[in-house]
Amino acid sequence: MNNPIPQDIPASQITPEAVYRARRQLIGFGLATPLLALAGCAGAEETPPPAAAAAKPSDSKDGFRTADEPTRFEDASQYNNFYEFGTGKDDPARNAHTLRTSPWSVVVGGEAEVTGTFALDDFLKPHAAQDRIYRLRCVEGWSMVIPWQGVSLGDVLRRFKPTSRAKYVAFTTLADRGQMPGIRFPALDWPYREGLRMDEAMNPLTLLATGMYGKPLPNQNGAPLRLVVPWKYGFKSIKSIVRIDFTEQMPVTSWNQSQPEEYGFYSNVNPDVDHPRWSQRTERRIAGTASKLFAERIATLPFNGYAAQVASLYKGMDLRRWF
């Protein structure tokens, strides 16, 4: 089902500047939808933070499973950011049926001994899918808890034997006007691009997801292959990946290129570093009922609750500068 989107926040406060400028063009082409976009959301208003929360003791020690209640599949598959199919939260579920996910291939390039174009099955072999339950925190101020199926990104990348010059991993999303109506409009500089530092990519938590809730990924959730980096804001978890490059220099990433003062390269979940237009201290968990999308506001955890597994990656870094 499509959930109603709260209308109590002015659009000028919740829409990224680049998307806001494109609103008239979108309307002119008949694709006007509520622009509750990746850089803002219903519920991004300032509120007093609740008492500090901590990861539940029953979370797995490796971080692969959380005791938090999973979001309903109906909500996780209907409330999405995937601008290639529209800027409204329900646009991807409505429009992504045009995405053709088979056959699918991934190009591997850059600073590695093994490069080339690989069919998806060959790209993922010989790794068996693993089950993970991760929190996913959006920069907009809402969050989900999703059971994923996929393979460790680090395990896959090692097969391509990155060289000592490989300091970063760059990812690129499919950009096909015929399949993705949203890229006809300049919300971003297409194709969508993201990147990780090599040690982030190799961290055991970092997942290449191929499924969720025990089913193949729905198109609107990034089929057939997406990244999941649970300690970073959701836009880092790039969808429908068609290319992976090992690079020596920090790669250009889409939101950082579009609005660098608002979206840093690292984008670690950090309640102590606010977005320029709203606080990041709290979030609204999508864990409601058929009649209520959001549960009560809760405190946001440093690194989204995965500090024990990843905080050491950033030892000595100024996380306000390297946001």
matplotlib code that plots the C-alpha trace (Angstrom):
import matplotlib.pyplot as plt

x = [0.0, 1.0, 1.3, 0.2, 3.0, 2.7, 2.0, 2.9, 6.3, 6.7, 8.2, 10.8, 12.2, 12.4, 13.3, 17.0, 17.8, 18.6, 15.3, 13.4, 14.8, 13.7, 10.1, 8.6, 10.3, 8.9, 5.4, 5.7, 6.3, 3.4, 5.5, 4.7, 4.8, 5.4, 9.1, 9.9, 13.4, 16.6, 17.8, 14.7, 11.7, 8.5, 9.7, 12.9, 11.7, 13.5, 12.3, 13.8, 15.9, 14.8, 17.1, 20.2, 19.6, 22.1, 22.3, 20.3, 22.3, 20.7, 22.2, 24.7, 28.3, 29.4, 26.5, 24.9, 21.6, 19.7, 17.0, 15.0, 11.6, 11.8, 9.9, 6.9, 7.7, 4.8, 6.4, 10.0, 9.0, 6.7, 8.5, 11.7, 14.3, 15.3, 15.3, 15.8, 12.1, 10.9, 11.4, 8.3, 8.6, 6.0, 7.3, 9.8, 7.2, 4.8, 7.4, 10.2, 8.3, 10.1, 13.5, 14.8, 17.0, 17.8, 20.2, 22.4, 26.2, 28.7, 31.8, 34.9, 37.7, 40.5, 43.4, 42.9, 44.6, 41.3, 38.9, 36.2, 32.5, 30.8, 27.4, 25.7, 25.9, 29.5, 30.2, 28.8, 30.1, 31.1, 29.7, 26.5, 23.9, 24.0, 21.1, 21.6, 19.1, 20.3, 19.1, 19.0, 19.1, 18.1, 19.7, 16.2, 15.4, 13.6, 14.8, 13.9, 15.0, 15.4, 16.2, 18.6, 20.1, 23.4, 27.1, 30.0, 31.3, 34.8, 34.7, 33.6, 36.2, 39.1, 38.5, 39.5, 42.8, 42.9, 46.5, 48.3, 47.1, 43.5, 42.5, 38.8, 36.0, 33.6, 30.1, 27.9, 24.1, 22.4, 21.3, 18.8, 16.2, 14.1, 13.9, 14.2, 11.9, 13.4, 16.8, 15.1, 15.2, 18.2, 17.6, 21.2, 24.0, 23.3, 24.4, 24.2, 27.6, 28.9, 32.1, 33.8, 37.3, 38.9, 38.8, 35.1, 34.4, 36.2, 34.5, 32.5, 29.3, 29.3, 26.9, 26.1, 22.3, 20.4, 17.3, 15.2, 12.6, 13.6, 12.7, 14.7, 15.1, 12.1, 13.0, 12.2, 14.7, 17.6, 17.3, 19.2, 22.2, 22.6, 25.0, 24.1, 26.4, 24.5, 26.5, 26.2, 23.2, 21.0, 22.0, 25.4, 23.7, 23.7, 21.1, 21.1, 24.9, 26.4, 30.0, 32.6, 36.0, 39.1, 40.6, 43.6, 41.8, 38.6, 35.8, 33.2, 29.8, 26.5, 25.1, 28.5, 29.0, 25.5, 25.5, 28.9, 28.0, 25.2, 26.4, 30.0, 31.8, 31.8, 28.2, 28.5, 25.4, 26.3, 23.8, 26.4, 26.7, 23.5, 22.5, 22.6, 18.8, 17.8, 19.0, 20.3, 19.8, 16.5, 14.8, 11.3, 11.4, 9.2, 7.7, 4.0, 0.8, -1.4, -2.8, 0.3, 3.6, 5.9, 6.5, 7.6, 10.7, 13.8, 17.4, 19.9, 22.9, 26.5, 27.3, 23.7, 24.4, 27.4, 30.2, 31.7, 32.3, 33.3, 34.4, 38.0, 38.0, 37.9, 40.3, 42.0, 39.6, 37.7, 34.2, 32.8, 35.2, 35.0, 31.2]
y = [0.0, 3.6, 5.4, 9.0, 11.4, 13.9, 17.4, 19.5, 20.6, 23.3, 22.0, 24.8, 23.3, 19.7, 19.8, 19.9, 23.1, 21.4, 19.6, 22.7, 24.6, 21.8, 21.8, 23.9, 21.8, 18.6, 20.1, 21.2, 17.6, 16.3, 14.6, 16.7, 14.7, 15.6, 16.4, 14.9, 14.4, 12.8, 16.0, 16.5, 14.7, 14.9, 14.8, 16.8, 19.6, 20.4, 18.6, 18.1, 14.9, 12.1, 10.5, 9.0, 5.6, 2.7, -0.4, -3.2, -5.9, -8.6, -7.1, -9.5, -8.8, -8.6, -6.2, -8.4, -8.6, -6.0, -6.7, -3.7, -4.6, -4.8, -2.3, -3.8, -5.0, -2.9, 0.3, -0.6, -1.3, 1.7, 4.5, 5.0, 7.4, 6.5, 9.7, 7.8, 6.9, 10.2, 12.4, 11.5, 8.8, 6.6, 7.4, 4.5, 1.8, 3.3, 3.7, 1.2, -1.6, -0.3, -1.4, -4.5, -6.5, -9.5, -9.9, -7.7, -7.2, -5.2, -3.6, -3.7, -1.3, 0.8, -0.2, -4.0, -6.9, -8.4, -6.1, -6.5, -7.0, -9.7, -11.2, -10.7, -14.4, -14.6, -11.3, -12.7, -16.2, -18.2, -16.4, -17.7, -15.1, -14.1, -12.8, -9.5, -7.3, -3.7, -0.3, 2.2, 5.9, 8.4, 11.9, 13.2, 12.1, 8.8, 5.3, 1.7, -1.8, -4.2, -7.9, -8.0, -10.9, -10.4, -11.0, -9.2, -6.5, -7.1, -10.8, -9.9, -7.1, -9.3, -11.5, -8.7, -8.2, -4.5, -3.1, -1.0, 2.1, 1.3, 3.7, 4.0, 2.2, 4.1, 2.9, 3.9, 3.3, 2.5, 5.6, 4.6, 7.2, 4.4, 2.6, 5.4, 8.4, 10.4, 11.0, 13.0, 15.8, 17.5, 16.7, 15.4, 15.0, 11.5, 8.8, 8.5, 7.9, 7.0, 5.9, 4.4, 4.4, 1.0, 0.1, 1.0, -1.2, -4.1, -3.8, -6.9, -4.9, -3.6, -5.6, -6.0, -6.7, -8.9, -9.4, -8.3, -10.0, -13.3, -12.2, -10.7, -7.0, -5.1, -2.8, 0.3, -0.9, -1.1, -4.4, -6.4, -5.2, -2.4, -1.4, -1.3, 0.6, 0.6, 3.1, 5.8, 7.8, 6.0, 7.9, 6.2, 2.8, 3.2, 1.2, -0.8, -0.9, -1.4, -0.3, -0.6, 1.1, 1.0, 4.4, 6.1, 9.5, 10.1, 9.6, 12.2, 11.4, 12.7, 14.5, 15.8, 17.2, 18.7, 20.3, 19.8, 22.0, 19.6, 16.2, 15.1, 12.2, 10.2, 10.8, 8.8, 8.9, 11.4, 12.9, 15.6, 16.9, 18.6, 18.9, 22.7, 22.8, 20.4, 18.5, 14.9, 14.1, 12.3, 10.2, 8.8, 5.1, 3.7, 1.0, 1.8, 0.2, 0.1, 3.5, 5.1, 5.2, 6.6, 5.4, 7.7, 9.8, 8.1, 9.2, 8.7, 6.6, 7.4, 5.5, 4.4, 2.0, 0.3, 2.2, -0.9, -2.3, 0.9, 3.8, 2.7, 3.4, 7.1, 7.3, 10.7, 12.2, 15.4, 14.1, 17.6, 18.4, 15.0, 14.8]
z = [0.0, -0.4, 2.9, 3.3, 3.7, 6.5, 5.1, 8.2, 7.0, 4.4, 1.1, 1.2, 4.4, 3.2, -0.4, -1.6, -3.3, -6.6, -6.7, -5.6, -8.5, -10.9, -9.5, -12.3, -14.9, -13.4, -13.2, -16.8, -17.8, -15.7, -13.1, -10.2, -7.0, -3.4, -3.3, 0.1, -1.0, 0.2, 1.9, 4.0, 5.3, 7.2, 10.8, 10.2, 12.5, 15.7, 18.8, 22.2, 22.1, 24.3, 26.8, 25.3, 23.9, 23.6, 21.3, 22.8, 24.6, 22.4, 19.3, 17.8, 18.8, 15.1, 14.4, 11.8, 13.7, 15.7, 18.3, 17.0, 15.5, 11.7, 9.6, 7.8, 4.3, 3.0, 4.3, 3.4, -0.2, -0.6, 1.1, -0.8, -2.2, -5.7, -7.7, -11.0, -10.7, -9.2, -6.2, -4.2, -1.6, -3.4, -6.9, -7.0, -6.1, -8.8, -11.6, -11.1, -12.9, -16.0, -14.7, -16.4, -14.0, -16.1, -17.7, -15.5, -15.6, -13.4, -14.9, -12.6, -13.4, -12.0, -9.8, -9.7, -11.3, -12.4, -14.4, -17.0, -17.4, -15.4, -15.5, -12.1, -11.1, -12.0, -10.2, -6.9, -7.1, -5.2, -2.2, -0.6, 0.5, 4.2, 6.3, 8.1, 10.0, 9.9, 11.0, 8.0, 9.0, 6.4, 6.5, 6.4, 9.9, 9.5, 9.8, 9.1, 10.3, 7.3, 7.0, 4.1, 2.1, 0.3, 0.3, 2.0, -0.2, 1.0, 0.1, -3.5, -3.9, -2.9, -5.9, -8.2, -6.4, -5.8, -6.0, -3.4, -5.4, -4.6, -1.8, -2.5, -4.2, -6.5, -7.5, -10.3, -10.8, -14.1, -16.0, -18.7, -19.8, -21.3, -18.0, -15.5, -16.1, -13.3, -15.1, -17.7, -15.2, -13.6, -9.9, -9.9, -12.4, -13.6, -13.3, -9.6, -8.0, -4.6, -3.0, 0.1, 1.5, 1.0, 4.7, 4.8, 1.8, 3.4, 6.8, 7.5, 8.0, 4.4, 2.3, -1.3, -1.0, -3.5, -1.4, 1.6, 3.7, 2.2, -1.3, -4.3, -4.0, -5.3, -8.2, -6.1, -3.4, -5.8, -7.6, -8.5, -6.6, -4.0, -1.4, 2.3, 4.7, 7.9, 9.9, 7.2, 6.1, 3.6, 0.4, 0.6, 0.0, -3.8, -5.8, -9.0, -9.3, -12.8, -12.2, -9.5, -9.8, -7.5, -7.4, -5.9, -5.4, -3.5, -6.0, -6.9, -5.3, -6.4, -3.4, -2.3, -5.8, -5.8, -2.3, -0.6, 2.3, 3.3, 2.2, 3.0, 1.5, 4.7, 5.8, 9.0, 11.2, 13.9, 16.2, 17.2, 13.7, 12.4, 8.8, 8.1, 8.0, 10.9, 13.9, 13.5, 17.2, 16.8, 14.2, 13.4, 13.0, 10.3, 12.5, 12.7, 11.7, 8.6, 9.7, 11.1, 9.3, 12.0, 15.5, 18.3, 17.8, 19.2, 19.9, 17.0, 17.9, 17.0, 13.8, 13.9, 16.7, 15.1, 16.8, 18.3, 14.8, 12.9, 15.2, 15.0, 11.2, 12.1, 15.0, 15.0, 12.5, 13.2, 12.4, 12.2, 9.4, 7.8, 8.0]

ax = plt.figure().add_subplot(projection="3d")
ax.plot(x, y, z, "-o")
ax.set_aspect("equal")
plt.show()
